């Protein structure tokens, strides 16, 4: 897995970002970025200063599997 310079953060430099289909068009959107070794989620209302929540691909895939199989609690 490729990591950023700190050796801890998954590398999203090659991520392909897309807007959530639930975004309402007001500029306050959630983007998901998928890269070969990582995934990221960001809220775009802060523009360039928006922080990104990063996951390894394994973590992201486990999260998606849990959603699809309805294993997330209320």
C-alpha positions in Angstrom: 0.0 0.0 0.0 1.3 3.4 -0.9 1.4 5.9 2.0 1.9 9.7 2.2 5.2 11.1 3.5 4.2 10.6 7.2 4.1 6.8 6.6 0.6 6.6 8.2 -1.8 8.2 5.8 -3.1 6.3 2.7 -2.1 7.9 -0.5 -5.0 9.5 -2.4 -2.9 11.3 -5.1 -4.3 8.9 -7.8 -7.9 9.0 -6.4 -10.8 9.4 -8.8 -13.2 11.6 -6.9 -17.0 11.7 -7.5 -19.9 13.4 -5.8 -22.4 11.5 -3.7 -25.7 10.9 -5.5 -27.3 12.3 -2.3 -25.7 15.7 -2.7 -28.3 18.4 -3.2 -26.5 20.8 -5.7 -26.1 23.6 -3.1 -22.3 23.3 -3.1 -22.3 21.4 0.2 -21.4 18.0 -1.3 -19.8 14.8 -0.1 -17.1 13.4 -2.4 -15.7 9.9 -2.4 -12.3 9.2 -3.8 -11.0 5.8 -4.8 -7.4 5.1 -5.4 -5.6 1.7 -6.0 -4.6 1.5 -2.3 -6.9 3.9 -0.5 -10.3 5.6 -0.3 -11.2 9.0 1.0 -14.4 10.9 2.0 -14.5 14.7 2.1 -17.2 17.4 2.6 -16.6 20.0 -0.2 -18.2 23.0 1.5 -14.8 24.1 2.8 -13.2 24.1 -0.6 -9.5 23.4 -0.8 -9.2 23.5 3.0 -11.6 20.5 3.5 -10.1 17.6 5.5 -10.3 14.1 4.1 -11.2 11.1 6.1 -8.9 8.3 4.7 -9.2 4.5 4.7 -7.2 1.7 3.3 -9.0 -0.1 0.5 -9.5 -3.1 2.8 -11.2 -0.9 5.4 -13.3 0.8 2.8 -14.3 -2.5 1.2 -15.3 -3.9 4.7 -17.4 -0.7 5.3 -19.2 -1.1 2.0 -19.8 -4.8 2.7 -21.3 -4.0 6.1 -23.7 -1.4 4.5 -24.7 -3.8 1.7 -25.4 -6.6 4.2 -27.2 -4.3 6.7 -24.7 -5.1 9.5 -24.5 -1.5 10.7 -26.4 -0.9 14.0 -28.8 1.9 14.6 
